[in-house]
Structure formats: C-alpha cells, structure tokens
Amino acid sequence: MALGKLFRTTAFKLSAAYLVIFGLGAGFVLGGVGWNVKGIMDEQIAQTIEAEITGLSEQYAQGGMRQLVDVVERRAAAPGSSIYLITTFAGERIAGNISVLPTGVLDRPGVVETDYERGTETRPQHRALARIFVLPAGFRLVVGHDLEDREALRGVLGHALLLTILWLLAIGTLGGLFVARRVLKRVDAMSASARTIMGGDMRERLPLSGSRDELDRLAENLNAMLDRVSDLLRGLQEVSENIAHDLRTPLTRLRNSAEQVLRTGKDTADYRMAVDKIIDEADGLIRIFNALLMIARAEAGAAPAEMLPFNLADVAHDMAEFYEPLAEEKSARIVVHADPDLMLMGSRELISQALANLVDNALKYGIVEAHADHEVQTISIDAHRNGDAIELRVADSGPGIPVDQRTHVLDRFVRLEQSRTQPGSGLGLSLAAAVAHLHKGTILIGDNNPGLRITLTFAALDVAAPALSGGARQLGAADNKPAFPMQETM
C-alpha cells in the first residue's frame, strides 16, 4: 500500500517523465553516433576499394588477364584479405574468393552493399561493401571489403544503448522513489498540520524545511493566510464579546424605559416621553450597528461602488465648516491648512466619515477647560502632499493618549478611562483605521506636544483638479453636512 502511494505521487510521475525524456535523448545520441560512425567507416572502405581497383587495373594493363588473375589469386589466399572476384561477361567465375553473389549485383555500377558467400567457409553468408569494375571484353572485376567490423561496432553500440536504458530505468526508478518519499513525507507533515488546524487549533502552522523550494514558498504563503484568518477570527470573537458587553447597557436602558412607563405612566404625555426616549436609544443602537457594518466591509476590502476621484481639500474645508459651531460652543476654533490640489481615488463618503470621527474626538477630548485668560484653543486639520502620498492630519492640544495605548485604541469598542463619562461606543478610530486600510493607506497616532496628532496617509492621484483658495482659514457656519455624523469616542 505504501509503495503504491509512492508510485501515485506527482514527484514519482515527474521522475518517470524525466526518465523517458533522458532515455529518448540517450537513444538519439547513441543512434546519431552509430550513424556517423557507419558513414565514416563506409567512406574509408570505399576509399580502400578504390585504391585496390586502381592497383589491379594497372596490373591488367601491364600483363593482361593472366597477370591480373595471378595477383587476385595471391591476394585472395592471404589471411584476412579483402574479397575479390573475376568473372566472364556471362558471370562465370574465373578467380577470387567469392563463390556466390546475389543475382543482378554484377550489373550494378559503382559501390554497392551486398551479401556474398565464400566457398571455403561454413558460414553461409557475409555482408560486404564492393565495387564492380568492367574490364575490356566484358570481363568483370569485383573488389570489396567485409562489413563484419562495422556490424560488430553496431552491436557494441546497441548493447551500450540497451545497458544505458536499463541503468537509466534502475537509477530513475530508485531516484524517483527516493524523491517521492521525501516529498510525500513533507506533504504528509503538511497534511497532518492541516488536520490539526481543521480540528480547531488555529495556532498550528505548516512546517518548513528551510530549503526555500516551492513547497516552502507554498507553506509560507499558506501560513501567512492562516495568520490573516486567525486575526479575522480573533477580531470576530472580540467583536462578538464587545457587542454582547457594550450593547447590554443600552438594551437594558431601553427595556427599563418601556417597563417603567408601563408601571408608572398616567397619561399620553408620559407615554410620548417614554417612546421618544426609546427611539433615541434605538437610534444609538442603529448607529453602532451601521458603524460595525462599515468597519467590517472596509476591513474585508469591499470597496463601495462610488470609488471616484475627488479633492481631499474640499472634504477638509467642508468638515471644518460643519463642526465650527460646535467648536465655538467649546471656546475653540478649527483651522484648516490644505494644499489646493489633493486629488485621490476613493470613497468621499467614507473618508469624510473618518475625518468626522477624528474631528469629533478632538472636540470631545482635545479641548481642556478654559484658562483664566480665556485662551481660545485650536484644532487643526492639515492636508498636504508628500511625494506620491497625501497626508491628512488632525491635531489638538488636549491630554493625548498614552504611548502604550495607541495601538489598542484602534480596536473596536475600546474606550479609555477618561472617556467613560462621554457618550459614544468606541468605534470612531476603528472606522478611521478600516477606511485607511480599504484605501491602501495607513493611520498613525503621535504626539502634538502637547496634545494628540492623528495622521491618515493615502496614495495621491495624478489628475489635475480645480484649484481652491488654499492656505489656512478660520471658518464659520456649516453648509455641507457629512453623510454619517457619528457620536464616537476613543
């Protein structure tokens, strides 16, 4: 069973495929070598035959047929000699060591490859390369060379090819099984880790061998995906716990209001007041759930359909105008420093909501009690281009956030102790961080010395926009309300 499992692995199948390819390559190489060797040997034999034909022709010219026959007889009787034959015009043998030639060979001019027999040997047939030369009066002279050496070389090459294929088969099979076993061992380890993860242990990760091969790269990517899934599951668990904890109070207040009016209500005015209170509580719950939905969609990368180019400077000025009345009530002012051309691609609605949350938090927690000299405190909104990025910054002069809490406040439903007395649900900064993530941007919480400075960074869009009257300005009445003004706290 285990051996069959090895044979079914992709690694073994690839090894077998490579074995076939190498076998075919070896066959072509040895076949080409054999073909070239055959051509070289045939050419050398033909040159030898031509030289002997020339010599025998000279013997015939000097002494006629008698001298030619004597020379041929002497050469034919020598050990390891070439093959010779002299015949009449009718094909009758006169001299030589060839007893039988196939019919029609004597009529073929030039160099031919043919079978032949020697009368003094028991071996019935040989193979030779020969040339037929026609003498005066129709006599024919056949001079050839046996191809036994060439056939022996061909046999050697064939044997070498067979051995090569057998060795390739053996080595390839063993090598394929070895590679398949190693790969299968790693795959089985990954499968065991995957079963552990499916069993509920999200801390388990796929093992790495350290070889940085394709399996390691795959395991690294899967581990990164598991880290992301773990973060999302952890966030979902935290959200579920936070919802259960933070929504219990408003739901309890809502129920108590309804129960109280049922017990103590005396007239229509009492019931109307109780219903108005219940509606306010319900509206607060709806705002919380809308914020959670927006955060979930933004963190999941679900971009809204209205991802269009817009000028961030317009948003900064409009937001300052909207919150200026509230700032005046707190003896503060909002100052905008914005470059005139800050085009980016995104959701104006979501970025406006994120900026609204930051300004709302600054007004709630960045304004300290007025000093004796009635100093007017400032909340600044800065929007500037920095290279290929646009930085949107909201700063105040309040108490700020401790360094060890700055990452924690980006989580959902997180509220610091000093913010417990203010209304809100702790989703403002979470939404701002999610909007930055959706737009491939970043959020950074830093010191304003004194106070808090929060910076959102987005990728700039290289598209010309109508210029605004930029620079710092102090604004008054609101004329453009954000789409989702939420009562949020840090």
C-alpha positions in Angstrom: 0.0 0.0 0.0 2.8 2.4 0.9 4.7 1.6 -2.3 1.6 2.1 -4.4 1.2 5.5 -2.7 4.7 6.5 -3.7 4.0 5.4 -7.3 1.0 7.7 -7.4 2.8 10.8 -6.2 3.4 13.7 -8.6 7.2 13.6 -7.8 7.4 10.0 -9.0 5.4 10.7 -12.1 7.7 13.7 -12.9 10.8 11.4 -12.3 9.3 8.8 -14.7 8.6 11.5 -17.3 12.2 12.8 -16.9 13.4 9.2 -17.2 11.6 8.7 -20.5 13.0 12.0 -21.8 16.5 11.1 -20.8 16.1 7.6 -22.3 14.9 9.1 -25.6 17.8 11.6 -25.5 20.3 8.8 -24.9 18.8 6.8 -27.7 19.0 9.7 -30.2 22.6 10.4 -29.1 23.9 6.8 -29.5 21.9 6.4 -32.7 23.5 9.5 -34.1 26.9 8.3 -33.1 26.3 5.0 -34.7 25.0 6.6 -37.9 28.0 8.9 -38.1 30.5 6.0 -37.4 28.8 3.9 -40.1 29.2 6.7 -42.6 32.8 7.3 -41.7 33.7 3.6 -42.0 31.8 3.2 -45.3 33.8 6.1 -46.7 37.1 4.7 -45.6 36.2 1.2 -47.0 35.2 2.9 -50.3 38.5 4.7 -50.5 40.4 1.4 -49.8 38.4 -0.4 -52.5 39.1 2.4 -55.0 42.8 2.2 -54.3 42.8 -1.6 -54.9 40.8 -1.2 -58.1 43.4 1.3 -59.3 46.2 -1.1 -58.5 44.6 -4.1 -60.2 43.8 -2.0 -63.2 47.5 -1.2 -63.6 48.3 -4.9 -63.2 45.8 -5.7 -66.0 47.3 -3.0 -68.2 50.8 -4.4 -67.7 50.3 -8.2 -68.0 46.8 -8.7 -69.2 44.2 -11.1 -67.8 46.8 -13.8 -66.8 48.8 -11.3 -64.6 45.5 -10.0 -63.1 44.3 -13.5 -62.3 47.6 -14.3 -60.6 47.6 -11.2 -58.5 43.9 -11.7 -57.5 44.6 -15.4 -56.5 47.5 -14.4 -54.3 45.6 -11.6 -52.5 42.5 -13.8 -52.1 44.5 -16.6 -50.4 46.1 -14.2 -47.9 44.6 -14.4 -44.3 42.2 -11.6 -43.5 42.2 -10.4 -47.1 39.5 -8.4 -48.9 37.1 -10.1 -51.2 37.9 -10.5 -54.9 36.2 -12.0 -57.9 36.9 -12.1 -61.7 34.1 -13.3 -64.0 33.4 -13.6 -67.7 30.9 -11.4 -69.4 28.4 -14.2 -68.7 29.1 -14.1 -65.0 31.2 -17.3 -64.8 33.8 -17.3 -62.0 37.4 -17.2 -63.2 39.3 -16.4 -59.9 38.7 -15.0 -56.4 37.4 -15.9 -53.0 33.7 -15.2 -53.6 31.7 -18.3 -54.5 28.2 -16.8 -54.7 26.8 -13.3 -55.3 23.1 -12.4 -55.5 21.6 -12.2 -59.0 22.0 -8.8 -60.6 24.8 -7.5 -58.4 27.4 -7.7 -61.3 25.2 -5.4 -63.4 25.1 -2.6 -60.8 27.8 0.0 -61.3 29.7 1.8 -58.6 30.0 0.9 -54.9 27.2 -1.4 -53.6 26.4 -3.1 -50.3 25.6 -6.8 -50.9 25.6 -10.3 -49.4 28.1 -12.9 -50.6 29.4 -16.4 -49.8 32.9 -17.8 -49.6 33.3 -21.3 -50.8 35.9 -22.4 -48.2 33.8 -21.3 -45.1 30.9 -23.0 -43.4 29.3 -19.6 -42.7 26.7 -19.4 -45.4 26.5 -15.6 -45.9 28.6 -12.5 -45.4 27.9 -8.8 -45.8 30.3 -6.6 -47.8 30.7 -3.3 -49.5 32.0 -3.9 -53.0 32.6 -2.2 -56.4 32.1 -3.8 -59.8 34.7 -2.8 -62.4 34.1 -3.7 -66.0 37.3 -4.9 -67.9 37.7 -5.0 -71.7 35.9 -7.8 -73.5 33.1 -7.7 -70.8 35.1 -9.3 -68.0 34.2 -8.0 -64.6 36.4 -7.4 -61.6 34.7 -7.3 -58.1 36.7 -5.8 -55.2 35.1 -5.5 -51.8 35.6 -5.3 -48.0 33.7 -7.4 -45.4 31.5 -5.4 -43.1 32.0 -7.6 -40.1 33.8 -4.9 -38.2 31.0 -2.4 -38.9 28.4 -4.8 -37.7 30.4 -5.6 -34.6 30.6 -1.9 -33.8 26.9 -1.6 -34.4 26.3 -4.4 -32.0 28.5 -2.7 -29.4 26.6 0.5 -29.7 23.3 -1.3 -29.5 24.4 -3.2 -26.4 25.6 0.1 -24.9 22.2 1.7 -25.6 20.4 -1.2 -24.0 22.6 -1.1 -20.9 22.2 2.7 -20.8 18.4 2.4 -20.9 18.5 -0.3 -18.2 20.7 1.7 -16.0 18.5 4.8 -16.5 15.5 2.7 -15.7 17.0 1.4 -12.5 18.5 4.7 -11.3 15.5 6.7 -12.4 13.1 4.3 -10.5 15.2 4.4 -7.4 15.8 8.1 -7.6 12.1 8.7 -8.3 11.1 6.6 -5.3 13.6 8.5 -3.1 12.4 11.9 -4.2 8.8 10.9 -4.0 9.3 9.6 -0.5 10.9 12.8 0.7 8.2 14.9 -1.0 5.5 12.6 0.4 7.0 12.9 3.8 6.8 16.7 3.7 3.3 16.6 2.2 2.1 14.2 4.9 3.6 16.6 7.5 1.6 19.5 5.9 -1.5 17.3 5.8 -1.1 16.5 9.5 -0.8 20.2 10.3 -3.8 20.9 8.2 -5.9 18.3 10.0 -4.8 19.8 13.3 -5.9 23.3 12.1 -9.2 21.9 10.8 -9.6 20.3 14.3 -9.7 23.9 15.7 -6.1 24.6 16.7 -5.5 27.8 14.9 -2.0 28.2 16.4 -0.7 25.3 14.3 1.3 26.2 11.1 2.6 24.2 8.2 6.2 23.1 8.7 9.1 24.5 6.7 12.1 22.5 5.7 14.4 25.6 5.2 15.2 24.7 1.6 13.3 27.7 0.2 11.9 25.5 -2.5 8.4 25.7 -4.0 6.9 23.7 -1.1 8.4 26.0 1.4 7.1 29.0 -0.5 3.7 27.5 -0.7 3.8 26.7 3.1 4.9 30.3 3.8 2.0 31.8 1.8 -0.5 29.4 3.4 0.9 30.3 6.9 0.5 34.0 6.1 -3.1 33.3 5.0 -3.7 31.4 8.3 -2.3 34.3 10.2 -4.7 36.6 8.5 -7.6 34.2 9.1 -6.6 33.9 12.8 -6.6 37.7 13.1 -10.0 37.9 11.5 -11.4 35.1 13.7 -9.9 36.8 16.8 -11.4 40.1 15.7 -14.7 38.4 15.2 -14.6 36.9 18.6 -13.6 40.2 20.2 -16.4 42.0 18.3 -18.9 39.4 19.4 -17.8 39.8 23.0 -17.7 43.5 22.8 -21.1 43.7 21.2 -22.5 41.4 24.0 -20.9 43.6 26.7 -21.3 47.1 25.3 -24.8 46.7 23.9 -26.2 45.2 27.1 -26.4 48.6 28.8 -28.4 50.5 26.1 -30.6 47.5 25.6 -31.2 47.3 29.3 -32.0 51.0 29.4 -34.4 50.6 26.5 -36.2 47.8 28.3 -36.3 49.6 31.6 -37.8 52.7 30.0 -40.5 50.6 28.4 -41.2 48.8 31.7 -41.2 52.0 33.7 -43.7 53.7 31.5 -45.9 50.6 31.7 -45.8 50.8 35.5 -46.0 54.5 36.1 -47.4 56.1 33.0 -50.5 58.0 33.7 -51.3 59.9 30.5 -50.4 60.4 26.9 -47.5 62.8 27.7 -45.8 60.2 29.8 -46.1 57.6 27.1 -44.9 60.0 24.4 -41.8 60.9 26.5 -41.0 57.2 27.1 -41.4 56.5 23.4 -39.1 59.4 22.5 -36.5 58.0 24.9 -36.8 54.5 23.4 -36.4 55.9 19.9 -33.3 57.8 20.9 -31.8 54.6 22.4 -32.8 52.6 19.2 -31.2 55.3 17.0 -28.0 54.9 19.1 -28.0 51.2 18.6 -28.6 51.6 14.8 -25.6 54.0 14.6 -23.5 51.4 16.4 -24.5 48.6 14.0 -24.1 50.9 11.0 -20.5 51.7 12.2 -19.8 48.0 12.7 -21.1 47.2 9.2 -18.9 49.9 7.7 -15.8 48.7 9.6 -16.4 45.1 8.6 -16.9 46.0 4.9 -13.8 48.2 4.9 -11.6 45.6 6.6 -12.8 43.0 4.2 -11.7 45.2 1.3 -15.3 45.6 0.0 -14.8 48.9 -1.9 -18.0 50.9 -2.4 -19.3 51.5 -5.9 -18.6 55.2 -5.6 -14.8 54.9 -5.8 -14.2 58.1 -7.7 -11.6 60.9 -7.9 -12.1 63.8 -5.6 -10.3 66.6 -4.0 -9.4 66.0 -0.3 -9.0 69.7 0.3 -12.8 70.1 -0.3 -13.5 67.5 2.3 -11.2 69.2 4.9 -12.8 72.6 4.4 -16.4 71.2 4.4 -15.7 69.2 7.6 -14.3 72.3 9.4 -17.4 74.3 8.4 -19.7 71.6 9.7 -18.0 71.4 13.1 -17.2 75.1 13.6 -20.5 75.9 15.5 -19.7 73.0 18.0 -16.1 74.3 18.3 -17.4 77.8 19.1 -19.6 76.4 21.9 -16.4 75.0 23.5 -14.5 78.3 23.1 -12.3 76.7 20.4 -11.7 77.1 16.7 -10.9 74.9 13.8 -8.1 75.9 11.4 -7.6 74.2 8.0 -4.2 74.1 6.2 -4.8 72.4 2.9 -3.0 72.4 -0.4 -5.3 73.3 -3.2 -4.8 70.2 -5.4 -5.1 67.0 -3.4 -6.7 64.5 -5.8 -7.1 60.9 -4.7 -9.2 57.9 -5.8 -11.6 56.6 -3.2 -14.9 56.9 -1.4 -15.5 60.5 -0.5 -18.3 59.4 1.9 -16.1 57.0 3.9 -13.1 59.4 4.1 -15.5 62.2 5.2 -16.8 59.9 7.9 -13.3 59.0 9.1 -12.3 62.7 9.2 -15.6 63.5 11.0 -14.8 60.9 13.7 -11.3 62.4 14.2 -12.6 65.9 14.5 -15.4 64.8 16.8 -13.0 63.0 19.1 -10.7 66.1 19.1 -13.6 68.3 20.2 -14.6 65.9 22.9 -11.2 65.0 24.4 -8.7 67.6 22.9 -10.3 70.6 24.5 -9.3 71.3 28.1 -11.2 73.6 30.5 -10.7 77.2 29.6 -7.9 79.0 31.3 -8.2 82.2 33.3 -7.1 84.3 30.4 -9.9 82.8 28.2 -7.4 81.4 25.7 -9.0 80.0 22.6 -7.8 76.5 21.9 -7.2 75.3 18.3 -8.0 72.1 16.5 -6.1 71.9 13.2 -6.9 70.0 10.0 -3.8 69.7 7.8 -3.9 68.2 4.3 -0.7 68.2 2.3 1.0 66.2 -0.5 4.2 64.4 0.5 5.8 62.8 -2.6 3.3 60.3 -4.1 1.2 60.4 -0.9 -1.4 62.7 0.6 -1.3 63.2 4.4 -4.5 64.2 6.3 -3.7 65.2 9.9 -6.0 66.2 12.8 -4.2 67.7 15.8 -5.4 69.1 19.2 -3.8 70.3 22.4 -5.5 68.0 24.9 -4.2 65.3 27.2 -3.4 62.9 24.3 -3.2 59.1 24.5 -0.5 57.2 26.4 2.0 55.5 24.1 1.2 52.0 25.3 -2.5 52.5 24.5 -2.1 53.9 20.9 -2.4 50.6 19.2 -5.1 49.4 21.5 -7.4 52.3 20.8 -7.7 51.3 17.2 -9.7 48.2 18.2 -13.4 48.1 18.4 -15.3 49.3 21.5 -12.1 50.4 23.2 -12.6 53.5 25.5 -10.0 54.9 27.8 -10.9 55.7 31.4 -11.0 59.5 30.8 -13.6 58.9 28.0 -16.1 56.8 30.0 -18.1 59.9 31.0 -18.6 61.0 27.4 -21.3 59.4 25.1 -20.1 57.1 22.4 -19.3 53.5 21.7 -15.5 53.4 20.9 -15.8 52.8 17.2 -14.5 56.1 15.8 -10.8 55.3 15.5 -11.6 51.7 14.4 -13.6 53.1 11.5 -10.9 55.5 10.6 -8.3 52.7 10.6 -10.6 50.5 8.5 -11.1 53.3 5.9 -7.4 53.8 5.7 -6.9 50.0 5.2 -9.6 50.0 2.5 -7.8 52.8 0.6 -4.4 51.0 0.9 -3.4 53.8 3.3 -2.1 54.0 6.9 -3.1 55.6 10.2 -0.5 56.9 12.7 -1.1 58.2 16.2 1.5 60.5 17.5 2.3 63.4 19.9 1.4 67.0 19.1 3.4 68.4 22.1 1.0 68.9 23.7 -2.0 67.0 22.6 -2.7 64.3 20.1 -1.9 64.1 16.3 -3.6 61.5 14.1 -2.3 61.2 10.5 -4.1 59.3 7.7 -2.0 58.7 4.6 -3.4 57.9 1.1 -1.9 57.4 -2.3 -2.2 60.6 -4.4 -3.9 60.6 -7.8 -2.0 62.4 -10.6 -5.0 64.2 -12.0 -5.4 68.0 -12.2 -8.2 69.3 -10.1 -9.7 72.8 -9.9 -7.7 75.0 -7.6 -9.1 76.0 -4.3 -8.3 79.1 -2.3 -5.9 77.1 -0.1 -3.9 78.1 2.9 -5.1 78.5 6.5 -8.5 79.9 7.1 -10.9 80.1 10.0 -14.5 79.0 9.2 -17.9 79.7 10.4 -21.4 78.3 9.6 -21.8 74.8 8.2 -23.2 74.3 4.7 -22.2 70.8 3.9 -23.1 68.0 6.3 -21.1 64.7 6.3 -23.0 61.7 5.2 -22.7 59.7 8.5 -22.0 62.0 11.5 -21.5 59.5 14.4 -21.1 60.3 18.0 -17.8 58.4 18.6 -15.1 58.3 21.2 -11.6 57.0 21.6 
